[in-house]
Amino acid sequence: MGDSSEAISNIERKRILELLSEGKRLDGRGVKDYRQIRVERDVVEKAAGSALVSVGETKVIVGVKVEVGEPYPDRPESGALTVNAELTPLASPSFEPGPPDEYSVELARVVDRGLRESKAIDLEKLCLIPGKKVLVVFVDIYVLDQCGNLFDASLLASVSALMSSRVTEYVVGKGGEVEAKSKYVPLPFRSYPVSVTMVRIGGDFVVDPSLDEEMVADARITVTTDKDGNVCALQKGGAGVFSVDEVLEAIDVAIEKSEELRRDILGV
């Protein structure tokens, strides 16, 4: 006999496929519908900015910290951005304590790429002394409840936290020293990246997959766009493959849904 979890997955897959043939899903959504999304900002008092985002039962909290540091050697006149993701064991039985695993690294990279390639923050405005002192923006993602589609929830939470951030204003003194003022200013935003994650189950594309849908999916694709609808990042997951036409279809869906998310969730 096969593994019992594999048998359950096969039964679940058959049920999901039967519903999709009728244009339905387990939770009653249409194939392009998101679960209910809720955003609460400024939830961590000591962070420069923070946000708690729920996509259905998936919950992610993000905190932002900004410090004075050194620039990357290849970008001496730009501030720095670093993203870290932690999958807390309380979020899922499959998450274990210890060093970052492959999934947490992938999650951090997808969010980092979306922020960086969309040029969400004008990093050049965070340069204090070229080649010596810049502001470093730390984005820390903590998954509280994994019920599917961590990518979209994490990027929405990251952008929301960055939008709410207020950081110390610094000036460079006559002697070249960096001085902190008593004034707090927002980060210099230029774009508002949004990712849209879809999975293919059989012959159907499904937006915002639940955990059950992720477990039985053939393949996953995440498309990140900027505020002008330009694709700035793509991430493929799962063992299955996508044809060129399917990738183009996913991009069209992502552009459509990202406009809704910016307007209705981010308010931009």
Secondary structure, DSSP 8 states (H G I E B T S, - for coil): ---HHHHHHHHHHHHHHHHHTTT--TTS--TT----EEEEE--STTSSEEEEEEETTEEEEEEEEEEEE---TT-TTS-EEEEEEEE-GGG-TT--SSS--HHHHHHHHHHHHHHHHTT-B-GGGGEEETTTEEEEEEEEEEEEE-SS-HHHHHHHHHHHHHHH-EEEEEEE-TTS-EEEEEEEEE--B----EEEEEEEETTEEEES--HHHHHH-SEEEEEEE-TTS-EEEEEEESS----HHHHHHHHHHHHHHHHHHIIIII--
